[in-house]
Amino acid sequence: GYTPDLTIAPTFVARCCLRTIFIAFALLFGMHAMRRVKATLVYCRTKKLRAVQLLLGHTKLDSTVRYVGIEVDDALRDFRIDRILGSQKEAVACFQRLTILNGKNTSI
């Protein structure tokens, strides 16, 4: 006869585990702590304080700096580094587009 497939997809198990962890963390530490952790993770990954400010809905950047738990000097340093690296990436991408348009396939 027919035997049903009783396997459980790994993505389903992962989702259930994440939900359980989320609920346990919320019960232990509260939703405010989760909000702060998420904001800190976003900042650590992107170094974009403005993005975190918009995510949290803060009007003052100082509030976001305190909320994430960094120093104002560190935030300014990260901002400067991001602007420098961003402009370098744009320059490299522009150069690569120009060389491709000119028929030269040079990579940096």
Secondary structure, 3 states (H helix, E strand, C coil): CCCCCCCCCHHHHHHHHHHHHHHHHHHHHCHHHHHHHHHHHHHHHHCCHHHHHHHHCCCCHHHHHHHHCCCHHHHHHHHHHHHHHHHHHHHHHHHHHHHHHCCCCCCC
